[in-house]
Each structure stands twice: as C-alpha cells, then as structure tokens.
Amino acid sequence: MQEENVRTYLEKKLDKKRIAHSVGTANVASTLADKHNADTQKAYLAGLLHDIAKGICGDELDRLLNTYGIVADDTEQQNPELLHGRLGAAMVRDELGIADEDILNAIRWHTTGRAGMSLLEKIIYLADLIEPTRNFEGICDIRALSEDDIDVAMCAALTQVMDFVRRKGFALHPNSLMAYNDCIKGGKTQFETPTQ
C-alpha cells in the first residue's frame, strides 16, 4: 500500500484537523515502534488510519454499522463515538484492502483497549493519546513512560483515560477495565487503581 493512496483516502474521509492528528499519531507510533522493536511501517500505517471513522454519526453511522454487521454493545449505544475503532477497522479492510490483522486490531482497539493487547495495539493506543497536538495534565509523564516501558505507560494511560471518562459522566467500556486489569495482573503499574 503506497502512502500516497492512504493520504488521498484520508483527505476524502477526514477534515484537516483530524488529518493533522492522524499524521501526528503515525509519527509517534513509528518512533515508539522503533524504540520497542516493533514494525515501524505497520505502526505508521495504523497511526495514519486509526481515526478513519471518527466523526461518522447519525444515519451514516447506522448504515455503515449495518453494512459491516457491527452491533453496538450497551456502552457503545450510550456513547456511539466508541464505535469508530471497530468501524474504522472494517472500512480499512474493505475499502483499502488491508488484511493485516495486527494493523486492523490496532485500529479496532485504539478507543477502548482490551485485555491481551499486542505490542502494536499498545503503541497505537498510546500514540493516539500522546501525539503532539494533545495537551492534558499528566501527558508529559505518559510520554516519558512510553519511551521506557510500554506496559507501565499503558497502565498510566488507561488510568488517565478511565478517570477522564468517569469525570465526564460517561459509562466506562468493559474492555477498558479489562485492559487495565490486564496491566495490573502483569504487575507493570505503580499507579492507583481508578475508583469504581
């Protein structure tokens, strides 16, 4: 897949701000992949495409979910924005012909995480959160951790995201809690467990 084709695809699907975020995510993902001995090309491509379904809503969202046979769970019904990872993976597979399951899973799970995440999935989850246009309290710590230990960085990132979701009054997706519990089980955290 040529980067030129992917860029053209992005320009058809996303606004300029979302493209800038996607390029930032791809660059960070490639850097993290290099540091943690993962495939930099896969990381870059997954980073570029991770938000391809972001912003699709209403009737168009319903149509595409139906087309791809994606059924929203209870949490996704309350917060349909969570569906853009699963929908994006289906679109990329169908519209761009990308069949690499590691890339598709990195796109699929970047919104919620999940238990048993692959290295590439963790890289995309983190890159999405810490790319240069992002700014929130604690981001510098997560950026530094992501350079050193991807698993500790994931625990910090999941803690941050879960606390944000709760403060906003959204329902926490069960996959996020399972991803966090997976971190804790691995003994890779020095962070407090988010309050239930």
FENVENSUL-V926861 format. One record per residue. N is the residue number from 1. RES is the residue in three letters. SS is DSSP state (A for helix, B for strand, O for the rest). D_FIRST is the distance of its C-alpha to the first C-alpha in Angstrom with 2 decimals. Layout:
# FENVENSUL-V926861
[[N	RES	SS	D_FIRST] [N	RES	SS	D_FIRST]]
This chain:
# FENVENSUL-V926861
[[1	MET	O	0.00] [2	GLN	O	3.78] [3	GLU	A	6.49] [4	GLU	A	8.53] [5	ASN	A	7.16] [6	VAL	A	7.55] [7	ARG	A	10.83] [8	THR	A	11.99] [9	TYR	A	11.61] [10	LEU	A	13.56] [11	GLU	A	16.09] [12	LYS	A	16.84] [13	LYS	A	17.46] [14	LEU	O	19.02] [15	ASP	O	21.92] [16	LYS	A	22.00] [17	LYS	A	23.62] [18	ARG	A	21.07] [19	ILE	A	18.20] [20	ALA	A	20.29] [21	HIS	A	20.76] [22	SER	A	17.08] [23	VAL	A	16.42] [24	GLY	A	19.56] [25	THR	A	18.53] [26	ALA	A	15.22] [27	ASN	A	17.40] [28	VAL	A	20.07] [29	ALA	A	17.85] [30	SER	A	16.47] [31	THR	A	20.14] [32	LEU	A	21.44] [33	ALA	A	19.02] [34	ASP	A	20.27] [35	LYS	A	23.83] [36	HIS	O	23.69] [37	ASN	O	21.87] [38	ALA	O	18.74] [39	ASP	O	15.10] [40	THR	A	14.40] [41	GLN	A	10.59] [42	LYS	A	10.80] [43	ALA	A	13.60] [44	TYR	A	12.05] [45	LEU	A	9.18] [46	ALA	A	12.03] [47	GLY	A	14.31] [48	LEU	A	12.49] [49	LEU	A	12.35] [50	HIS	O	15.65] [51	ASP	O	17.88] [52	ILE	O	16.06] [53	ALA	O	19.18] [54	LYS	O	21.67] [55	GLY	O	24.51] [56	ILE	O	24.32] [57	CYS	O	27.91] [58	GLY	A	30.82] [59	ASP	A	30.55] [60	GLU	A	26.80] [61	LEU	A	26.31] [62	ASP	A	28.75] [63	ARG	A	27.09] [64	LEU	A	23.61] [65	LEU	A	25.23] [66	ASN	A	27.13] [67	THR	A	24.16] [68	TYR	A	22.37] [69	GLY	O	25.70] [70	ILE	O	25.66] [71	VAL	O	29.26] [72	ALA	O	30.19] [73	ASP	O	32.52] [74	ASP	A	35.68] [75	THR	A	34.24] [76	GLU	A	31.23] [77	GLN	A	33.76] [78	GLN	A	35.67] [79	ASN	O	32.64] [80	PRO	A	29.87] [81	GLU	A	27.65] [82	LEU	A	27.02] [83	LEU	A	25.09] [84	HIS	A	22.08] [85	GLY	A	20.44] [86	ARG	A	20.93] [87	LEU	A	20.10] [88	GLY	A	16.91] [89	ALA	A	15.64] [90	ALA	A	16.68] [91	MET	A	15.09] [92	VAL	A	11.59] [93	ARG	A	12.08] [94	ASP	A	13.62] [95	GLU	A	12.07] [96	LEU	A	8.30] [97	GLY	O	8.84] [98	ILE	O	8.13] [99	ALA	O	11.07] [100	ASP	O	11.52] [101	GLU	A	15.02] [102	ASP	A	15.36] [103	ILE	A	12.67] [104	LEU	A	14.19] [105	ASN	A	17.63] [106	ALA	A	17.14] [107	ILE	A	16.41] [108	ARG	A	19.15] [109	TRP	O	21.81] [110	HIS	O	21.45] [111	THR	O	24.30] [112	THR	O	26.92] [113	GLY	O	26.01] [114	ARG	O	27.48] [115	ALA	O	29.51] [116	GLY	O	27.79] [117	MET	O	24.69] [118	SER	O	22.24] [119	LEU	A	21.79] [120	LEU	A	18.32] [121	GLU	A	19.95] [122	LYS	A	22.77] [123	ILE	A	20.66] [124	ILE	A	18.92] [125	TYR	A	22.36] [126	LEU	A	23.98] [127	ALA	A	21.49] [128	ASP	A	21.76] [129	LEU	A	25.51] [130	ILE	A	26.06] [131	GLU	O	23.66] [132	PRO	O	25.78] [133	THR	O	26.59] [134	ARG	O	28.20] [135	ASN	O	31.92] [136	PHE	O	34.28] [137	GLU	O	37.13] [138	GLY	O	36.03] [139	ILE	A	32.52] [140	CYS	A	33.56] [141	ASP	A	34.68] [142	ILE	A	31.44] [143	ARG	A	29.46] [144	ALA	A	31.83] [145	LEU	A	31.74] [146	SER	A	27.94] [147	GLU	A	28.21] [148	ASP	A	30.85] [149	ASP	O	30.54] [150	ILE	A	27.63] [151	ASP	A	29.96] [152	VAL	A	32.76] [153	ALA	A	30.40] [154	MET	A	29.21] [155	CYS	A	32.87] [156	ALA	A	33.66] [157	ALA	A	30.76] [158	LEU	A	31.68] [159	THR	A	35.31] [160	GLN	A	34.53] [161	VAL	A	32.45] [162	MET	A	34.99] [163	ASP	A	37.86] [164	PHE	A	36.20] [165	VAL	A	35.63] [166	ARG	A	39.27] [167	ARG	A	40.63] [168	LYS	O	38.94] [169	GLY	O	40.54] [170	PHE	O	37.41] [171	ALA	O	37.33] [172	LEU	O	35.51] [173	HIS	O	32.87] [174	PRO	A	34.02] [175	ASN	A	30.64] [176	SER	A	31.18] [177	LEU	A	34.61] [178	MET	A	33.37] [179	ALA	A	30.77] [180	TYR	A	33.64] [181	ASN	A	36.01] [182	ASP	A	33.53] [183	CYS	A	33.59] [184	ILE	A	37.38] [185	LYS	A	37.70] [186	GLY	O	35.73] [187	GLY	O	38.33] [188	LYS	O	35.79] [189	THR	O	37.34] [190	GLN	O	40.16] [191	PHE	O	39.87] [192	GLU	O	42.16] [193	THR	O	41.22] [194	PRO	O	40.61] [195	THR	O	43.60] [196	GLN	O	43.37]]
